[in-house]
Amino acid sequence: MSEARLSLITRGPTATRELGQRIGEQLKAGSVIALMGELGCGKTCFTKGLCAGLGIPKKQVNSPTFAFVNEYQGRLLVLHLDLYRIDDVSAGLDVGIMDYLARAEKGVAIIEWADKVLPLLPDDRLVVRFDVLSPRKRQLELTAHGRRFGRILQYLGACCTVLDGCAMSQPNPRFPLPMGLRPSAFLHNPPRVGD
């Protein structure tokens, strides 16, 4: 299983949502996005961006803390799980996470507090860890497990220099800008990864 990492800093909620949207635009059926970080670190804000990239208005997206899961229909079915109220893998099984993951094979699963059920998640997934650097600034550590998500990180490595309010915290020469493309080209006509 291939693994790639990319560390980014966002400078406010708009940048966090925009980063999520860029990723959401690239997602295909069967995608599992595992979000980890403390309360208030930006997981739901990022999820709104992911959903926007999948064609779901951000007004429809909210954290399903008490319901455990919200379903949205956009370009793909999105299952948005919030596992804040569960304690461990056993509780994850009790709320039916395996059923949701099976349904996500035809859509996308976005899982907040995914660290509580990490052993249950498929090998092919994108893990996003959030760290609060200041009231507005967040560091996001993205780890791609599998080639599909590795290509998305390569795309982000190329375009994040032109995302408003988003910067690489550690420039990574493994993710150069594809030859023949100007950074601004990604803002107006981003390439589809894996097509």
VENJOHU-V782244 format. One record per residue. N is the residue number from 1. OMEGA is omega in degrees with one decimal (* if undefined). NEAR is the number of other C-alpha atoms within 12 Angstrom. Layout:
BEGIN
n=N omega=OMEGA near=NEAR
n=N omega=OMEGA near=NEAR
END
This chain:
BEGIN
n=1 omega=179.2 near=14
n=2 omega=-179.9 near=17
n=3 omega=176.9 near=23
n=4 omega=-178.9 near=30
n=5 omega=174.8 near=34
n=6 omega=179.7 near=37
n=7 omega=-177.8 near=31
n=8 omega=174.3 near=37
n=9 omega=173.6 near=34
n=10 omega=-173.9 near=38
n=11 omega=177.5 near=28
n=12 omega=-177.7 near=27
n=13 omega=-179.9 near=29
n=14 omega=179.2 near=24
n=15 omega=178.7 near=32
n=16 omega=177.1 near=38
n=17 omega=-178.8 near=32
n=18 omega=176.8 near=34
n=19 omega=176.2 near=50
n=20 omega=-179.4 near=42
n=21 omega=178.4 near=31
n=22 omega=178.3 near=42
n=23 omega=-179.4 near=46
n=24 omega=179.0 near=40
n=25 omega=-176.3 near=33
n=26 omega=-172.9 near=35
n=27 omega=177.0 near=41
n=28 omega=178.2 near=32
n=29 omega=179.6 near=27
n=30 omega=-179.1 near=29
n=31 omega=175.0 near=42
n=32 omega=-179.6 near=44
n=33 omega=-177.4 near=47
n=34 omega=-177.3 near=44
n=35 omega=-177.7 near=43
n=36 omega=177.9 near=37
n=37 omega=-175.9 near=29
n=38 omega=177.3 near=20
n=39 omega=177.7 near=21
n=40 omega=-176.3 near=23
n=41 omega=177.5 near=31
n=42 omega=-177.8 near=40
n=43 omega=-179.2 near=44
n=44 omega=176.3 near=37
n=45 omega=177.6 near=34
n=46 omega=178.7 near=45
n=47 omega=176.8 near=49
n=48 omega=176.4 near=37
n=49 omega=176.9 near=34
n=50 omega=-178.2 near=44
n=51 omega=176.8 near=45
n=52 omega=177.5 near=33
n=53 omega=177.5 near=31
n=54 omega=175.7 near=34
n=55 omega=-179.4 near=26
n=56 omega=179.8 near=26
n=57 omega=-176.0 near=20
n=58 omega=177.6 near=26
n=59 omega=-178.9 near=16
n=60 omega=-172.2 near=22
n=61 omega=173.8 near=31
n=62 omega=-175.7 near=29
n=63 omega=-178.8 near=32
n=64 omega=-175.2 near=25
n=65 omega=-176.6 near=20
n=66 omega=179.5 near=15
n=67 omega=-175.4 near=18
n=68 omega=-177.6 near=28
n=69 omega=168.2 near=30
n=70 omega=177.2 near=28
n=71 omega=177.7 near=28
n=72 omega=176.4 near=32
n=73 omega=174.7 near=21
n=74 omega=174.5 near=26
n=75 omega=175.4 near=23
n=76 omega=171.3 near=30
n=77 omega=177.3 near=29
n=78 omega=173.7 near=42
n=79 omega=-176.9 near=43
n=80 omega=-177.5 near=43
n=81 omega=175.7 near=45
n=82 omega=-174.0 near=36
n=83 omega=-179.0 near=39
n=84 omega=-173.0 near=30
n=85 omega=177.1 near=21
n=86 omega=-175.1 near=26
n=87 omega=-171.4 near=17
n=88 omega=-178.7 near=21
n=89 omega=-179.4 near=22
n=90 omega=177.9 near=17
n=91 omega=176.0 near=19
n=92 omega=176.7 near=32
n=93 omega=180.0 near=22
n=94 omega=-179.9 near=17
n=95 omega=173.7 near=24
n=96 omega=-176.9 near=21
n=97 omega=-179.5 near=35
n=98 omega=176.5 near=24
n=99 omega=179.1 near=19
n=100 omega=178.1 near=32
n=101 omega=177.0 near=35
n=102 omega=178.3 near=21
n=103 omega=-178.2 near=23
n=104 omega=176.6 near=32
n=105 omega=177.3 near=23
n=106 omega=-178.5 near=21
n=107 omega=-177.8 near=30
n=108 omega=172.7 near=42
n=109 omega=174.6 near=45
n=110 omega=-171.5 near=51
n=111 omega=173.9 near=47
n=112 omega=-176.7 near=44
n=113 omega=-175.4 near=39
n=114 omega=179.6 near=38
n=115 omega=-179.8 near=28
n=116 omega=-177.3 near=28
n=117 omega=-175.3 near=32
n=118 omega=180.0 near=29
n=119 omega=-178.8 near=18
n=120 omega=-174.5 near=27
n=121 omega=179.5 near=33
n=122 omega=179.6 near=26
n=123 omega=-178.9 near=24
n=124 omega=-175.8 near=26
n=125 omega=172.5 near=41
n=126 omega=178.3 near=44
n=127 omega=178.8 near=40
n=128 omega=177.5 near=42
n=129 omega=-177.7 near=33
n=130 omega=172.2 near=35
n=131 omega=178.6 near=27
n=132 omega=178.1 near=25
n=133 omega=178.0 near=19
n=134 omega=-178.9 near=16
n=135 omega=-179.1 near=15
n=136 omega=-171.6 near=22
n=137 omega=179.5 near=26
n=138 omega=169.9 near=38
n=139 omega=179.2 near=35
n=140 omega=176.4 near=37
n=141 omega=-178.6 near=28
n=142 omega=177.8 near=36
n=143 omega=180.0 near=33
n=144 omega=174.0 near=33
n=145 omega=-178.0 near=29
n=146 omega=-174.5 near=23
n=147 omega=-178.0 near=23
n=148 omega=-177.7 near=32
n=149 omega=173.7 near=37
n=150 omega=177.6 near=31
n=151 omega=177.8 near=33
n=152 omega=178.0 near=41
n=153 omega=176.8 near=41
n=154 omega=176.6 near=34
n=155 omega=179.8 near=34
n=156 omega=177.9 near=47
n=157 omega=179.4 near=37
n=158 omega=-171.9 near=34
n=159 omega=-172.9 near=35
n=160 omega=178.3 near=41
n=161 omega=179.6 near=31
n=162 omega=173.7 near=26
n=163 omega=-177.8 near=33
n=164 omega=175.5 near=22
n=165 omega=-178.6 near=24
n=166 omega=179.5 near=32
n=167 omega=173.0 near=30
n=168 omega=177.1 near=31
n=169 omega=176.4 near=23
n=170 omega=178.9 near=19
n=171 omega=-174.7 near=20
n=172 omega=-178.6 near=22
n=173 omega=178.0 near=14
n=174 omega=-178.3 near=19
n=175 omega=-179.2 near=26
n=176 omega=174.4 near=22
n=177 omega=179.6 near=26
n=178 omega=-178.0 near=21
n=179 omega=175.3 near=10
n=180 omega=179.6 near=10
n=181 omega=173.9 near=18
n=182 omega=178.9 near=18
n=183 omega=-177.4 near=24
n=184 omega=179.7 near=18
n=185 omega=-179.0 near=20
n=186 omega=-178.8 near=24
n=187 omega=-172.5 near=23
n=188 omega=-176.4 near=14
n=189 omega=-175.6 near=14
n=190 omega=178.0 near=27
n=191 omega=174.4 near=25
n=192 omega=-178.4 near=21
n=193 omega=173.3 near=22
n=194 omega=177.5 near=17
n=195 omega=* near=10
END
